[in-house]
C-alpha cells in the first residue's frame, strides 16, 4: 500500500473523513499540520493546479466575511498570500507516490493508489461553512 504525506488542518471534520478512507484502504499516513508547516512559494507550488481559484479555501472566514479579496489574475500574489496565511489553502495537500495533490478527489486517488470505497457524501466542502468563525476557532 502507499505512503501518504497528508497536510491537514487539525480538527477539520472532512480531513478526518478523508484520512479514514485512506487508512481503510490500508495506506500509511504521515499527517502533518498544514497551518504550521513552513510554506514558501517554491514548496507550495507543486501541490497547486493550473486554476488559481482552485487553490483557495473558500470557507476562509475573512473571505466569507468580505474582509479579504484575492486578485486571481495575479497567481504570484495569491501564492504569497497562501504562504502567509495557510488557512487560505484548500485542503488537504498530499504527497502520494511522488505526486503532489491538492484537495480530495476520491476518484483520482482511487485510480492512483486505490480506496476501499468512494465517499457517499461531499467530503471536500466544509460542513461548517455557514459559520465564518468555525475554521478560525478550530485552527488555534
Residue, then its C-alpha position, 0 to 999 in steps of 0.5 A: x500500500x502507499x505512503x501518504x504525506x497528508x497536510x491537514x488542518x487539525x480538527x477539520x471534520x472532512x480531513x478526518x473523513x478523508x484520512x479514514x478512507x485512506x487508512x481503510x484502504x490500508x495506506x500509511x499516513x504521515x499527517x502533518x499540520x498544514x497551518x504550521x508547516x513552513x510554506x514558501x512559494x517554491x514548496x507550495x507550488x507543486x501541490x497547486x493546479x493550473x486554476x488559481x481559484x482552485x487553490x483557495x479555501x473558500x470557507x476562509x472566514x475573512x473571505x466569507x466575511x468580505x474582509x479579504x479579496x484575492x486578485x486571481x489574475x495575479x497567481x504570484x500574489x495569491x501564492x504569497x498570500x497562501x504562504x502567509x496565511x495557510x488557512x487560505x489553502x484548500x485542503x488537504x495537500x498530499x504527497x502520494x507516490x511522488x505526486x503532489x495533490x491538492x484537495x480530495x478527489x476520491x476518484x483520482x486517488x482511487x485510480x492512483x493508489x486505490x480506496x476501499x470505497x468512494x465517499x457517499x457524501x461531499x467530503x471536500x466542502x466544509x460542513x461548517x461553512x455557514x459559520x465564518x468563525x468555525x475554521x478560525x476557532x478550530x485552527x488555534 
